[in-house]
């Protein structure tokens, strides 16, 4: 949670239960210039501040964090590199590339792990592409859409999303992934997907999946296998996609697929050391 000298803040520690009190204490500590550790809730000397859940929060408030370290962390996350902020009880702040150290206290330092935002690459055409792009954007994912449908590209680009026209079903330089990127193929014409799917499967990705029935998935796997893709690579290809089985409505499919991807993203972050 970041708080300015004016009392404006960004972020949350308790979903709104004690944020006003945190801002008040932060303003006092900013004025003093010295970092402090506080406890709110159970076990706190502030008897008038209580969490409805009955728990407590231990807070480290740093009045003048090193701006260079924050800027370094921001640049790393923009380059989609996981990063750790190491915050000392003395108010020191350093940036490290993410290692094996888990989030939490390690001696007199608190390590806060930060991961790149979920990125969703949607490759396809039809109303499903439009529906998933808008829902994922509303959720807060970084969305990129590639489609041979010029109307979809124009609509999504007008709404501020990253959208690019695919002129052929061949491999594309636009399709570049990482461990926090999900690739979702939404083609009704499955001839469009094979080269792009093979390209995605050669890269690291959080999730790679394609729309279609079980029989469609079986034919898809046979076609990819005939192109030389190994069974180990094909095992990474999800299909049918989504948590809600056999849905045909575009909006429900979008919700179903986004829920599956977000679940994997959260599980990956929580599973980190």
Beta strands, then each sheet from edge to edge (+ up, - down):
strand 1: 2-3
strand 2: 9-10
strand 3: 36-41
strand 4: 56-61
strand 5: 83-88
strand 6: 93-97
strand 7: 104-106
strand 8: 109-114
strand 9: 119-124
strand 10: 142-147
strand 11: 162-165
strand 12: 181-186
strand 13: 207-210
strand 14: 237-238
sheet 1: 1+ 2-
sheet 2: 3+ 4-
sheet 3: 6+ 5- 8+ 7-
sheet 4: 11+ 10+ 9+ 12+ 13+ 14+
end
